[in-house]
Amino acid sequence: MRGAPARAIQELAGHRDLSTTQRYMHLSPAALDAAVRLLDAPRSPSTRGDILETGGGTFADA
């Protein structure tokens, strides 16, 4: 699907359920290889999960 989000394709196709859209989505061998490379890539030492540190502040500042 050339990198388009599945949810966007669902909306454009007018499908009520994402599973309907996924039935017609097929990944090329190159896309599968790229996904494997992402999973195999070493993580940088500064990466700690999915939380981004923004340099300070508290919840009260929000």
QUITADA-V84920 format. One record per backbone hydrogen bond with DSSP energy under -1.0 kcal/mol. CO is the residue of the C=O (numbers start at 0). NH is the residue of the N-H. E is the energy in kcal/mol with one decimal. If there is no record, write none. Layout:
BEGIN
co=CO nh=NH e=E
co=CO nh=NH e=E
END
This chain:
BEGIN
co=0 nh=3 e=-1.8
co=4 nh=8 e=-1.9
co=5 nh=9 e=-2.4
co=6 nh=10 e=-2.0
co=7 nh=11 e=-2.5
co=8 nh=12 e=-2.5
co=9 nh=13 e=-1.1
co=9 nh=14 e=-1.9
co=16 nh=20 e=-1.1
co=17 nh=21 e=-2.6
co=18 nh=22 e=-1.2
co=20 nh=23 e=-1.4
co=27 nh=31 e=-2.0
co=28 nh=32 e=-2.4
co=29 nh=33 e=-2.2
co=30 nh=34 e=-1.9
co=31 nh=35 e=-2.0
co=32 nh=36 e=-2.3
co=33 nh=37 e=-2.0
co=34 nh=38 e=-1.9
co=35 nh=39 e=-2.1
co=36 nh=40 e=-1.4
co=43 nh=46 e=-1.8
co=57 nh=60 e=-1.1
co=58 nh=61 e=-1.1
END
